[in-house]
Every structure is written in structure tokens, then in C-alpha cells.
């Protein structure tokens, strides 16, 4: 649940439909496996928490971001991110109807249980 100073953003991405590549992608994202500088730049741009979920070859990212997200990054952070993105590109493929170069596609919330009224059965 989003806190008062944060908002939740969700994104989708497809992976190459190859079990070995998917296993490698997951290995890069295991606890402690993501490059420390990448973790630092994720936090530096105002991402408070992030999770990536997968089913088959589709991934969903859920991020809680600060009210001032996205914060500007240093040139060094931008260069490191470009290196990480280039490495991850071999595992990823665009979702249908993606714009050229678009990877993670933003998702729109269409349902919230908290906003539903209760009824008696």
C-alpha cells in the first residue's frame, strides 16, 4: 500500500521465451546479485521499494516512488544504468505495441479493493 509520501507505479515487460535465458535473468536479480551501483542509482532516482514478479515470460514491476520521482541522476549513474540495460537487453523483448526502444511499459490501475463498497450477502 502506498504511503502518504509515495505513489505506486507498475510496469510490464516480456522476456525472451527461452528457459535458459529466463533462468539467467532471474539469477542476475537474485538477492545480492544486482550490481551495487545499480541498486544505488535505483534508490537515488527516488524509488523507495521495488519488486519484479514473473509468470512464464512476462514480468511485472511494482515500485513505490517518492513524490519527487524521478530525480535527476549523475552522468556516472546514467552511464552505469546504460551498461546494466545493455546487459539485460539480451533477455528482454518489447511488449506488443511498444514504442521503439521502450522496455518496461507503464500499466494503468483498473481496480482497487479499497475503493469498492461493501455489500451484505
Order of alpha helices (4+ residues) and beta strands (2+ residues): beta-alpha-alpha-beta-beta-alpha-beta-beta
